[in-house]
Amino acid sequence: MKIETENKTKKSVVLGFISDIERAAGDILSLGSNVKASIFFLPTVKMKKLNWENRRIADTTDVLSFPLYNKKPYKPDAEGAVVLGDIMIDPFFASKKAKENKMTEQEETIFLIVHGLLHLCGFDHDTNKKEIRMNNMTERIIRNIHNAK
């Protein structure tokens, strides 16, 4: 799988681990090299606006996912690429949450990207059963990322 990133904030975001996420998520979720996702790092004001427009929540959030598909099979475009959708991350809020969770900003960012990718692949946490499944898959991918180092 391939992840494209764009930072639309003034906050520096270190992304040296993206290839590790691509490999681990691609392997575990059986996503081929033709599968793509985009990640945008957005300022808090923009995240708050998107959160209101899409979820009717008048506050910022750390991550939002906009999947193009509800479930497999994913349909390739004319060039054979499968675009799963977009992930939006507020790096300022993520930094705050990292401190609260006693994690590094990198660990929090990896968690948010994996969480967002799982949403793009049809995972959800709107029921207890689905939340357990999604949490287990998140842990499995993150463990795979760390084991590869």
DAHULIN-V737814 format. One record per residue. N is the residue number from 1. RES is the residue in one small letter. PHI is phi in whole degrees, 0 to 359 (none if undefined). D_LAST is the distance of its C-alpha to the last C-alpha in Angstrom with 1 decimal. Layout:
n: (N | N)
res: (RES | RES)
phi: (PHI | PHI)
d_last: (D_LAST | D_LAST)
This chain:
n: (1 | 2 | 3 | 4 | 5 | 6 | 7 | 8 | 9 | 10 | 11 | 12 | 13 | 14 | 15 | 16 | 17 | 18 | 19 | 20 | 21 | 22 | 23 | 24 | 25 | 26 | 27 | 28 | 29 | 30 | 31 | 32 | 33 | 34 | 35 | 36 | 37 | 38 | 39 | 40 | 41 | 42 | 43 | 44 | 45 | 46 | 47 | 48 | 49 | 50 | 51 | 52 | 53 | 54 | 55 | 56 | 57 | 58 | 59 | 60 | 61 | 62 | 63 | 64 | 65 | 66 | 67 | 68 | 69 | 70 | 71 | 72 | 73 | 74 | 75 | 76 | 77 | 78 | 79 | 80 | 81 | 82 | 83 | 84 | 85 | 86 | 87 | 88 | 89 | 90 | 91 | 92 | 93 | 94 | 95 | 96 | 97 | 98 | 99 | 100 | 101 | 102 | 103 | 104 | 105 | 106 | 107 | 108 | 109 | 110 | 111 | 112 | 113 | 114 | 115 | 116 | 117 | 118 | 119 | 120 | 121 | 122 | 123 | 124 | 125 | 126 | 127 | 128 | 129 | 130 | 131 | 132 | 133 | 134 | 135 | 136 | 137 | 138 | 139 | 140 | 141 | 142 | 143 | 144 | 145 | 146 | 147 | 148 | 149)
res: (m | k | i | e | t | e | n | k | t | k | k | s | v | v | l | g | f | i | s | d | i | e | r | a | a | g | d | i | l | s | l | g | s | n | v | k | a | s | i | f | f | l | p | t | v | k | m | k | k | l | n | w | e | n | r | r | i | a | d | t | t | d | v | l | s | f | p | l | y | n | k | k | p | y | k | p | d | a | e | g | a | v | v | l | g | d | i | m | i | d | p | f | f | a | s | k | k | a | k | e | n | k | m | t | e | q | e | e | t | i | f | l | i | v | h | g | l | l | h | l | c | g | f | d | h | d | t | n | k | k | e | i | r | m | n | n | m | t | e | r | i | i | r | n | i | h | n | a | k)
phi: (none | 232 | 244 | 255 | 234 | 213 | 262 | 256 | 239 | 267 | 275 | 290 | 237 | 277 | 233 | 295 | 263 | 301 | 296 | 293 | 292 | 305 | 294 | 295 | 294 | 300 | 294 | 290 | 266 | 56 | 257 | 286 | 291 | 272 | 270 | 230 | 217 | 245 | 236 | 243 | 266 | 242 | 292 | 305 | 301 | 291 | 297 | 299 | 297 | 296 | 296 | 291 | 297 | 256 | 231 | 58 | 247 | 271 | 205 | 283 | 213 | 279 | 212 | 229 | 239 | 234 | 287 | 269 | 229 | 274 | 194 | 293 | 278 | 277 | 260 | 290 | 279 | 299 | 266 | 89 | 273 | 249 | 262 | 288 | 143 | 239 | 239 | 248 | 232 | 265 | 292 | 289 | 292 | 298 | 297 | 298 | 294 | 300 | 297 | 298 | 271 | 56 | 238 | 281 | 298 | 296 | 300 | 295 | 295 | 300 | 303 | 295 | 295 | 298 | 302 | 297 | 299 | 297 | 298 | 297 | 266 | 98 | 283 | 212 | 224 | 274 | 228 | 300 | 297 | 292 | 295 | 298 | 299 | 292 | 298 | 298 | 292 | 301 | 299 | 296 | 293 | 295 | 298 | 297 | 297 | 290 | 291 | 282 | 273)
d_last: (18.8 | 19.3 | 19.3 | 21.7 | 21.9 | 24.9 | 25.3 | 29.0 | 28.9 | 29.3 | 26.3 | 23.2 | 20.2 | 16.9 | 15.2 | 12.4 | 10.2 | 13.0 | 11.7 | 8.8 | 11.8 | 14.0 | 12.1 | 11.6 | 15.1 | 16.6 | 15.7 | 16.7 | 19.7 | 20.8 | 21.0 | 21.8 | 21.2 | 24.5 | 23.5 | 23.3 | 23.1 | 24.0 | 23.0 | 25.5 | 25.1 | 28.7 | 30.9 | 32.1 | 35.6 | 34.4 | 32.3 | 35.3 | 37.5 | 35.3 | 35.0 | 38.7 | 39.4 | 37.2 | 37.2 | 40.3 | 38.4 | 39.6 | 36.5 | 33.1 | 30.0 | 26.3 | 25.6 | 28.0 | 27.4 | 30.0 | 29.5 | 31.8 | 31.9 | 32.7 | 31.2 | 30.4 | 31.7 | 30.5 | 32.9 | 31.9 | 33.8 | 36.1 | 33.3 | 31.3 | 28.7 | 28.1 | 27.7 | 26.6 | 27.8 | 26.9 | 25.0 | 26.4 | 24.7 | 26.5 | 24.1 | 26.9 | 27.2 | 23.4 | 23.4 | 26.2 | 24.7 | 21.4 | 23.8 | 25.8 | 22.8 | 21.4 | 18.1 | 16.8 | 18.0 | 14.5 | 14.0 | 17.5 | 17.1 | 14.2 | 16.5 | 19.5 | 18.2 | 17.2 | 20.5 | 22.3 | 20.9 | 22.0 | 25.4 | 25.6 | 25.1 | 28.0 | 26.4 | 28.4 | 29.1 | 32.9 | 33.6 | 32.2 | 31.3 | 29.5 | 27.7 | 26.4 | 25.3 | 23.5 | 21.9 | 20.7 | 19.2 | 17.6 | 15.9 | 14.9 | 13.3 | 11.5 | 10.4 | 9.1 | 7.2 | 5.6 | 5.5 | 3.8 | 0.0)
